[in-house]
Amino acid sequence: MPDELTTLWRPTGPEELELVRQSGWRAWPPRLPEQPIFYPVLNEDYAVRIARDWNAPHSGVGYVTRFQVRSDFLTRYPIQQAGGETILELWVPAEDLDEFNAHIVGAIEVVREFRHDQEKE
């Protein structure tokens, strides 16, 4: 159905989050040359693990964001299993990101924050 939405999550560091903020919480920034793919993930737990265990130690803080995208648009990106059963992500080519952003419905929101100096949950 064209009006169905899929909730996605994205673990992110402070620099990328600042660019999202500058977009009015409506779009992901263009990929850097060494980032040919944008990787939103399909469950919050996986996003938490990346934000807490990778982003926070490397950037001092890691964020988990949540956003919704039109489900019919997402069918062009097969779900990729990047590890165990719950390690699921979409691989969106960098050149598709503007179109991907156009299919986001509502705002990108921060739902979790992890600081490197905090205890792990």
C-alpha positions as CSV (number, residue, x, y, z in Angstrom):
1,M,0.0,0.0,0.0
2,P,1.4,3.4,-0.9
3,D,0.7,5.0,2.4
4,E,2.4,2.4,4.5
5,L,5.5,3.5,6.4
6,T,8.6,1.6,7.5
7,T,10.4,2.7,10.7
8,L,14.2,2.7,10.3
9,W,17.0,3.6,12.7
10,R,20.4,5.1,12.1
11,P,23.3,5.1,14.5
12,T,25.2,8.3,14.1
13,G,28.0,10.5,15.5
14,P,27.9,14.2,16.3
15,E,29.1,15.5,13.0
16,E,26.4,13.7,10.9
17,L,23.8,14.6,13.5
18,E,24.6,18.3,13.2
19,L,24.1,18.1,9.5
20,V,20.7,16.4,10.0
21,R,19.8,19.2,12.5
22,Q,20.8,21.8,9.8
23,S,18.4,20.1,7.4
24,G,15.5,20.8,9.8
25,W,15.6,17.1,10.9
26,R,14.3,16.1,7.4
27,A,17.3,14.7,5.5
28,W,20.5,12.7,5.7
29,P,23.6,14.5,4.5
30,P,25.4,13.5,1.3
31,R,27.9,10.7,1.7
32,L,31.6,11.4,1.8
33,P,33.7,10.0,-1.1
34,E,34.8,7.1,1.1
35,Q,31.1,6.3,2.0
36,P,29.5,5.0,-1.2
37,I,26.6,3.5,0.7
38,F,24.1,4.9,3.3
39,Y,23.2,2.2,5.9
40,P,19.9,2.6,7.8
41,V,19.2,-0.4,10.0
42,L,15.9,-2.2,10.6
43,N,15.9,-2.5,14.4
44,E,16.7,-0.3,17.3
45,D,18.8,-2.9,19.1
46,Y,21.3,-3.1,16.3
47,A,21.4,0.7,16.1
48,V,22.0,0.9,19.9
49,R,24.9,-1.5,19.6
50,I,26.6,0.5,16.9
51,A,26.0,3.9,18.6
52,R,27.1,2.7,22.0
53,D,29.9,0.4,21.1
54,W,31.4,2.1,18.0
55,N,30.2,5.8,17.7
56,A,30.6,6.7,21.3
57,P,34.1,5.4,21.8
58,H,35.3,6.9,18.4
59,S,33.4,10.3,18.6
60,G,32.8,10.7,22.3
61,V,29.0,10.4,21.8
62,G,26.8,8.1,19.7
63,Y,23.1,8.7,18.8
64,V,20.3,6.5,17.7
65,T,17.9,8.1,15.4
66,R,14.5,6.9,14.2
67,F,12.7,7.9,11.1
68,Q,10.0,6.7,8.7
69,V,10.2,6.1,5.0
70,R,7.5,5.1,2.5
71,S,7.5,1.3,2.4
72,D,6.7,1.1,-1.3
73,F,9.9,3.1,-2.1
74,L,12.1,0.9,0.1
75,T,11.3,-2.3,-1.9
76,R,14.1,-1.3,-4.3
77,Y,16.6,-2.0,-1.5
78,P,16.8,-5.6,-0.5
79,I,17.3,-6.2,3.2
80,Q,20.9,-7.2,3.9
81,Q,21.8,-9.5,6.7
82,A,25.2,-8.1,7.9
83,G,25.7,-10.6,10.7
84,G,23.3,-12.5,13.0
85,E,19.6,-12.8,12.5
86,T,18.9,-9.2,13.8
87,I,21.8,-7.5,12.1
88,L,19.7,-6.2,9.2
89,E,20.3,-3.1,7.2
90,L,19.5,-1.5,3.9
91,W,22.2,-0.5,1.5
92,V,21.3,2.7,-0.2
93,P,23.8,3.9,-2.9
94,A,25.1,7.4,-2.2
95,E,23.7,8.6,-5.5
96,D,20.2,7.6,-4.4
97,L,20.3,9.6,-1.1
98,D,18.4,12.7,-2.4
99,E,15.6,10.5,-3.6
100,F,15.7,8.5,-0.4
101,N,15.4,11.7,1.7
102,A,12.4,12.8,-0.4
103,H,10.6,9.6,0.8
104,I,11.2,10.3,4.5
105,V,7.9,11.1,6.2
106,G,8.1,13.4,9.2
107,A,11.1,14.3,11.2
108,I,14.3,12.3,11.9
109,E,14.4,12.1,15.7
110,V,17.1,11.2,18.3
111,V,15.8,8.4,20.5
112,R,19.0,7.4,22.4
113,E,22.3,9.0,23.3
114,F,25.4,7.3,24.5
115,R,28.5,9.1,25.9
116,H,31.8,7.4,25.9
117,D,32.3,8.1,29.6
118,Q,29.0,6.5,30.6
119,E,28.5,3.0,31.8
120,K,27.2,0.6,29.1
121,E,23.5,-0.3,29.5
